[in-house]
């Protein structure tokens, strides 16, 4: 599966498979222990994360919301590939905030999206002006290893 591109600095931090595996495990444990969904994150961030999942799912990208680097690196081929994979999952049954972290001049947010057949970790970062400085989706198929490769 091709992934949407992250600007170089954000990509180096957010796209480590090991950290995403830990994040998925953390989210599953948090949910199992009754942690409230989307605690400790502004509603506007949740709204943007959901908006951008659906934008990628349908291939409807608003490039005016991207920073210059992300806009240049994100190709139409990548968008189509991501849409093909995400569209097949249908609507998420849960959308859970995992964590936020500073990424240089940006702030990154990780969300767990649950589906009947898979889980997706969405990582989205915003720069100081509110532009998207990076976005990425990692698919975890139930009873299978993580699919995809880094871009």
C-alpha positions in Angstrom: 0.0 0.0 0.0 1.4 3.4 -0.8 1.2 6.0 1.9 0.6 9.7 1.7 3.8 11.6 2.1 5.1 13.4 5.2 7.5 16.2 5.0 11.1 15.0 5.6 11.4 16.0 9.3 7.9 14.8 10.2 8.3 11.5 8.2 11.4 10.6 10.1 9.6 10.7 13.4 6.1 9.6 12.6 6.6 6.7 10.2 8.6 4.4 12.4 6.7 1.1 12.3 7.9 0.1 15.8 6.4 3.3 17.3 3.1 2.7 15.4 2.8 -0.8 16.7 3.3 0.5 20.2 0.7 3.2 19.6 -1.9 0.7 18.4 -1.2 -1.5 21.4 -1.6 1.5 23.7 -4.9 2.5 22.1 -6.3 -1.0 22.4 -5.3 -1.2 26.1 -6.6 2.3 26.7 -9.9 1.4 25.2 -10.1 -1.9 27.1 -9.5 -0.1 30.4 -12.3 2.3 29.7 -10.3 5.4 28.6 -12.6 7.9 27.1 -12.4 8.3 23.3 -10.6 11.5 22.1 -9.6 12.7 25.6 -6.9 15.4 25.8 -7.2 16.7 22.3 -9.1 19.8 20.9 -12.3 19.0 19.1 -11.0 21.0 16.1 -8.1 18.5 15.8 -10.4 15.5 15.9 -12.6 17.1 13.3 -9.6 17.8 11.0 -8.3 14.2 11.5 -11.7 12.8 10.6 -12.1 15.2 7.6 -8.7 14.2 6.2 -9.4 10.5 6.6 -12.5 10.9 4.5 -10.7 13.2 2.1 -8.1 10.5 1.5 -10.7 7.7 1.4 -12.5 9.5 -1.5 -9.4 11.1 -3.1 -10.7 14.6 -2.5 -7.6 16.5 -1.3 -7.8 20.2 -0.6 -4.2 21.3 -1.3 -4.8 24.7 0.2 -4.7 23.1 3.6 -1.3 21.6 3.1 2.1 23.2 3.8 4.3 23.7 0.8 6.6 20.7 1.3 3.7 18.3 1.9 1.9 19.7 -1.1 4.9 19.2 -3.4 5.6 15.7 -2.2 2.0 14.4 -2.3 1.4 12.9 -5.8 -1.9 12.1 -7.5 -0.7 8.5 -7.7 -0.2 8.3 -4.0 -3.7 9.8 -3.4 -5.3 7.3 -5.7 -3.5 4.4 -4.1 -4.5 5.5 -0.6 -8.1 6.0 -1.7 -8.3 2.5 -3.1 -7.2 0.9 0.1 -9.1 3.2 2.5 -12.3 3.1 0.5 -12.4 -0.7 0.8 -12.6 -0.5 4.6 -15.9 1.4 4.7 -16.7 3.7 7.6 -14.7 3.4 10.9 -16.6 1.9 13.9 -14.4 3.9 16.3 -12.1 6.9 16.0 -9.8 7.1 19.0 -7.1 9.7 19.9 -3.8 8.0 20.9 -1.3 10.7 21.5 0.2 14.0 20.4 3.9 14.9 20.2 6.0 17.9 19.1 7.7 17.4 15.7 10.1 20.3 15.3 7.9 23.3 14.4 4.8 21.1 14.0 2.6 19.1 16.3 1.7 15.5 15.4 -1.4 13.6 16.4 -2.1 9.9 16.2 -5.5 8.4 16.0 -6.7 4.7 15.9 -9.5 4.0 13.4 -11.2 0.7 13.9 -13.0 -1.3 11.2 -14.5 -4.8 11.2 -11.6 -6.2 9.3 -8.7 -3.9 10.2 -7.3 -1.0 12.1 -5.7 2.1 10.7 -3.4 4.5 12.6 -3.7 8.0 11.1 -0.8 10.3 11.9 -1.4 14.0 11.1 0.8 17.0 11.9 0.0 20.7 11.8 2.5 23.5 11.6 2.2 26.7 13.6 -0.1 28.3 11.0 -2.5 25.4 11.1 -1.4 23.9 7.7 -1.0 20.2 7.5 2.8 19.4 7.7 2.3 15.7 7.2 -0.2 12.9 7.1 0.1 9.2 6.9 -2.0 6.1 7.3 -0.8 2.7 8.5 -3.1 -0.3 7.9 -3.1 -3.2 10.3 -5.2 -6.2 9.1 -6.7 -8.3 11.8 -4.8 -11.6 12.2 -2.1 -10.5 9.8 1.0 -8.5 9.8 1.1 -4.8 9.0 0.8 -4.1 5.3 2.4 -1.4 3.2 5.7 0.3 2.9 7.1 3.7 3.8 7.2 6.5 1.2 
